[in-house]
Amino acid sequence: MDSTDTHTSTITPHEKATKINIDKRYYGTFAEIGAGQEVARWFFVVGGASGTLAKTISAYDMAFSDAIYGKGERYVSQTRLHNMLDYEFALLLERLNAKRGKETSFFVFADTVSARNYLGTNECHGWLGIKFQSEPTAHPSEIIIHVNMLDKSNLQQQEALGIIGVNLTYGAFYLHEEPEKLITSLLDGLSLARIEVDMIKFRGPAFQLVDNRLMALQLVEQGLSNAALIGPNGDVLQPSEVLHKKPILVERGSFRPVTYVNLDMLDGARTQFLRDAEVKEDAIVELMEITMRNLLSSGSIDHRDFLARADTINAVGKMVLISNYAEYYKLAAYLQRYTKSRIGIVLGVPNIKELFDTKYYDSLEGGILESFGRLFKNDLKLYVYPYHDQQLNETVQAHEVEVPEHLGHLFRHLMENGYIEGIEKYHEEYLGIFSRAILQMIRDKNNAWEKMVPPEVAAYIRERQFFGYEGN
């Protein structure tokens, strides 16, 4: 989806707020900190708010906010949002449950936001969430999202926040049984040029069958964000909280499945990265990135196949980055949003050849030179793993890559000045391992594949019958 495209719906924010106001099932609280009270305002503007709103509150002053929700290191944070939701929901039940609990589905909508300041120097983002009963007396469920606000003025950001807040509230009430549709509806009346949703998390009895990793994938697939992050334990993470000011090492691949080669690439690159970046090993954030182009290589996304890749990546303790950045310079720009520390991208010799294919840069006025200018900004470095040519029975190192003749000087310049660096430490015996061969062995019930992947990955494949495994 083009970032300028606006998500459209037959139901406008005005109509959504009106429908909620006249629906006597839902009654609750709006608690908003930052960017005004734009979500609650919609319910006042359309009329009939007394049927929906038990209370609105905006505890802007830190002393008031701390007294109500407890102290915290960061006021615009997931922790503060959860505190707001829990406190206000408990208060609703305490004061109203005995009187109307049998007929009412209680809810709390909350947000904590940093909109554009006067000088335009702050990070414009926010956490929004809703805690709600899907039916009277039910245990509550939750939907949490993180947004980046991209409008240039505070007023526009407030407007966008109000719309997405209405969309989230409406989605929770009327679309919670269809979470994919709920996600699609979040940007109704908005566009990715105005607001980005880079994290969503569902929990509670209404979402027992929901896998939040697939919901993270949906954010990218449906165009609400260009990237989403899954932690080593399978949790959906908010990128800026993980990547903020960190040195980052990222390996792009299909990881279908994770092999000894994938880990050897990271190990070799990490050794040189530590030397180059002068950082401590435990400070490095390591990512295994799967692009949408890779996931769509067969024409459509196979969700079971995606989960198999994510599970095997998590099995070796790594994080999964899902991105819509086919071009390396776009991936670099995304990571540079969060850190000024060293970034290393790990790739193989075949990928370097692709990197020097000028057809990928036709959309840039400056062509390949512009793309490389963007890519190698802020001291980024490429670490290149050797490739074993089975037909010629020879190993090709980074400096031996053949690029188009007219780009030879550019390639040598990047090598000689350390922008591209061959991985020095690697296991020769791993060079003949290829994912496609492993997949064929699994289909052929040839157990030789088990020696090509880490034991924890092999166990996952056997136990969960990933990638077509059927046993012997």
N, C-alpha and C positions, 0 to 999 in steps of 0.2 A: 504494500500500500504506500502510495506517495504521501510524504509527511504533510502535504498541503491539503490532502483529502479530509473532508469532514465526515465523521460518522453520522449517519442520518437515521432517524427512527420515525415511525408514524405517530409516536407519542412524544410530545414536547415536554420539557421540564415543567412548564406550567400545568400541563395535563397530568403529569405524573404526581406532582404535589397535590393537585386537586383530588385525584383519585384516592390518595392516602388520607387526605383530610376528611373525606366523606365515608371512608371505611371505618366503621365503629370498632373493628377488631383491635386496631393498633393504637397504643397510647404510650407516650414516653417523654424522654428528655433529650434536648440538644445541648451539648457542652462543647464550646468552641473557644480555642485560644489562638489568636493570630488571624490576620486577614478578615477582621470583622466577624459578624455572625451571618455570613452569606447563605449558609444552608438553611438555617432557621428562618431567614428573611423570606425565602420562597413560600413557606407555609403560611406566613402572615399575609403576604401579598395576594395570594390566590383566594384567600377567604376561608372561613371555617376552621381556623387553626385550633380553636378551643376543643374541637373533637379529637385532636391529635397530640397537642402539647401539654404535658403536665408541668414542664418547666423549661426555660432556657437559661443558660448561665455562661458567662465569659469571664473567667478569672485571669485577667491580664497581669495584674500585679503579682510579682513573684512571692511576696509574703502571703497573699491570699491563696495563691495556687498551692504553695507548699503546705499551708495550714489545712487545705481541703484534701489534696491528693498525695501529700508526702514529698519530702525533698528528693531531688534527683540531680545528677551531674549535668544532664542535658534535658532541656525542656521540650525540644522538638525531637522526640525519640519514641521508639516502640514501647519502651517501659512506661513512659509517662502516659501514653495513650491507653495502655492496659489498665493503669491505675485509675484513669478517668472513667473508663467503661465499668470497671468493677465497683468503684465507689458509688457512682450514680445509679447503677442497676440495683445494688443492695439497698440503696435509699428508696428507690421506687417500690420495691417489695415491702420494705419496712412500713412505708406510709400508706400504700394503696392496695396491697395484696388482699388483705382481709375484706376490704370493701368491694373490690371489683375483679379480683384475680381469677374467678371462675369464668368470666366472660371476656377477659381482656388478654391480648398478647402484648406484654410489656417490651419496650425496647429503649436502648440508649444509643444515640449517634454521638460520636465525639471526634474532634480533630485538634491537632496541635501543629501549627504551621508557622513557617518563617517566610513571609511574603517579601517582595522587593522593598528594601529600605530606601531612604531619601537619596543616598549616594549611589545606590545600585551596586554595593560591594559585597552583599551577603549571598549565601547559597539559598536559592528559592526552592523550598521543598516542604513536604508535610506528610504527616501520618494521619490517616482517616480510618475509622472503624465503626462497626455497628454490632451491638450485642442484642440479640432479639429472641423472643419465643416464637417458634413457628406455629404454635397454637397455644391457647390458654393452659396454664399450669405446667407446660413443658419445660424441661431444662433448657437453658439458653444456648444458642449457637453464636458464632462470631465470624465476621469477615473483616480482615485487616488489609489495607493497601498502603503503599508508599507512592507518593507522586513527586515528580519534578515539574515545577511551574516555569514555563518558558516564555510567557508574555513579557513584554518590555516595560509595562507599567504596573504599578500596584493595583490600580483599579481593574485592569484587565485580569490580573491574577485572581483577585477577589471574585470576579464574575465567573471565571473558569472553575474556581473551587466550589462555588455555590452550585453550579450545574452538576459537577461530578458527585458532589455530596447528595443531591437529589437522586441522581442515577443509582448511586450505591444503596440508598435507602429503599428505593423502589425495587431494585434487583433483589435485595434481601427478602422483601415481603412477597414478591410475586414471581421471582425467577429462581428461588433457592433450590428447586428441584432440577433445574437445568443450568448448572454452573457455567457451561460454555456460553450459553446465551447471556447469562448475567455479565460475564466478562466483556462480551461484545457490546453490551448496552452501556458500559461505563463511560465511553466517550461519545455517547449520543449528543449531538449538538456541539461537539468539540473536535479537535484534530491533534495529531501527534506534534504538530508545530506549536500547539498551545500548552499541552500537558502530556506528560509521559507517566505511565504506570509501570514501575519496574519491579514491583513485588506484590504478590497477593497471597493470602493464606486463609484457608477455611478451616474451621474446627467446630466440634460440637455435634450433637445428635442429628441435626439436619444434614450433616455432611459426612456421615460415617463411611460412605462409599467413595468419597472424593480423594484422589491422590494429588497432593499439592504440587508434586513435580510436574504432573501433566498440566496443571493450571498455570505453572510458570512457563511451560512450553506454549500454552495458549496465548499468553501475553505477547510473545514474539510472533507466533503464527498469525494472530489476528491483527497485528500492527499497533498494539498499545505501547510497545516498547521494542527497542532493537536488541535488547539483551536481557537475560535473566540468569540468576546464579543459584546453584544448588550446592549445599555444603557437603562435607565428607560423610555426614551421618544421614544424608537424604533430606535435611531440612532446607526449606526455601529461605534464602538470605537476601538482605538488601545490599546491593553492591557497594554503595559508598561507605557503609559501616565496616565492610570487610577490606576494601581496597584503599581506604583513606590514608594517604601519605606512605603507602607501603611499596617496597620493591616487589615487582611482579614478574613471574616467569610463567609463560603460557605456551602450551603445545597444542597445535591444531591437528585434528585427525578425525578418522571415522570411529576409532575405538570399538570396532565391531569384530571381535572383542578387543579388550586391552591385552597387549602382548608384552613379552620381555623386551621387545624392541622399543615400545613406547616408554617403558620405565628406564631403559638404558639411555635413551635420548635425553630424558629429563635429568638423570644422574650426571651424565657427562656435561650437559649445559650448566647444571647447578654448580659444579666444581669451578668452572670458568667464570660464572656469574658472581660467585662469592669473591673471587680474585679481582674481577673488574669493578664491581659495585662497592666493594669494601663494606659489606653489611654482614650482620650475623645471620646464620642459617635459619634460626627460628623466626626471623623477621620476614622472611620471603613468603609471599603468597603464591602458591603454585596452582595453576588452573589447567584443566584439560578442556579445550574448546571444541564444540561441535557446531558447525554452521547450519543454517536452515538449508542452504544449497546442498549440503551433504545429506541432510535428513530427507530432502525432497528428490534425491537422485533417482528414485524409482517412480516419481510422478506424484506421490502423495505420502504423507507421514504415517508410518506404522507405529502406533503408540506403544504397542508391546515391544517392538524392536528398540524404540527410544529408551524405554524403562530398562531393558536388558543392558543397553550401553551404560546408562546412568548407574545401575546397580554394580556393574563390574568395575566402573571407575571408582565408585565409593568403596568397593571391596579392597582396593589398594590404597585407601585413605586420601583420595584426591577430590577436589571440587570440580563441579561441572559448570562450564559457562556455555549457555545456549546463545548464539548470536545470529544476527541478520547481516553480518559484515563479511561479505564474500571477499572484498578487497582488504589486503593487509593494512593499508594506510588508514582505513576506516576503523579497524580494530584498534590500531594504535591511538587514534584520536579519542576513542571511547575510553580506553584505559587512562589516557592523559588527563581526562576530566577529573580523575580522582587522586592522581599522584604526580609529583614531580621527581620522585625517586626513579632509579634505573628500571627500565622495562626490557625484558629479554623475550624474544619469540623463538621458539624451538621448531625447526622444520627440517625436512629431508632434502637431499639433492634434487629430486624431481620437482619439489615445490619451488626451488630457486629458479629452475628453468621457466616455470609458470610465471613467477614474479617478473621476469624479464620479457614477457610476451606483451607487446605494446597494445594488442587488441583490447586489453582490459582497461585501458586508460583513455579511450576515445571520448569519454564524456568530460574529461578534464582539458581545459584550455592549454595548460602547460604539459599535457601528456605525461609520459613516464617520469620526467624530471620533477614535475609538480607532485606526483604521487610519492616519489622518494623523498622530496623535501618535507612532506607531511609525515611520512613514515619514520624518518630518522630524527625527528624533532625530539628535543629533551634527552639526547644521549641514548636513544634506543639502539639495541643491538640484536642482530640475527645470529643464532647459533645453528650451524648446519651439520646434520648427521650424514655420514657417508652412505653410499648406495652401492650394493653389489649387483653388477650386471651379470645375470646368470648365463646369458647367451655367450658373452665374451669372457666369462669367468674372470672378471677383474673388478676391483673396487674403485669407485670414483669418489675422490675427496672434494671438499668445497672449492678449493682453488682450481680444480680441474673441470669444473662445470663449463659446458659449451653454451655460450649465449650468442644471440645474433651478432654478426661481425661489427655492425655499426654501434653496438652497445658495449663492445669489449673494453674500451677505455673507461667507461663508467663502472663496469664491474670491477676492473682492477683497482680503480680509485677507492671503491667501497671496501674491498678486501685489504688494501694496503693501509687504509686509515682506520681499520678496526670496526667498521660498521657491520661487516659480515665476517664471521669467524667460524672456522671449521671446528667441530667438536673433536678434541684430541684423545680423550679417554673413552673407549667403547669396547664392547665385546665382539670380536670377529665372528664368533659362532652365532650371534643373533642376526647378522646381516641378511641371512637367507630366510628369515621369518616374515611372512606376508599374511595379512588378515584374510585375504580372499582364499588363500590356500587352506587356512585353518577352517574357514566356513565349509569348504568343499570336503575336507576330512570329516567334519562333524556330520555332514549329510551322508557321507560314504561309510560312516561308523568305523572310521580309522582312528584308533586311539592315540596315534602319534601326535595329534594336536595338543594333547595334555602337557607335553613337555615344552610347548612353545608359549605357554601362558603361566602366570604365577599360580600357585596351588589354590589360593583363595578364589581366583577367577574361575579356575576349572571346577571347583566345588559348586559355585553359583550356577554355572552352565549345566552341570549334571542335575543338581537338585531342583532347579527351576525350569529345566528344559528350554534354555535360551537358544536362540539362533538355529532352531530346528532340531536340537538334540533329542533323540529318542531312545538312547541307551543301546546296548548290544543285544 
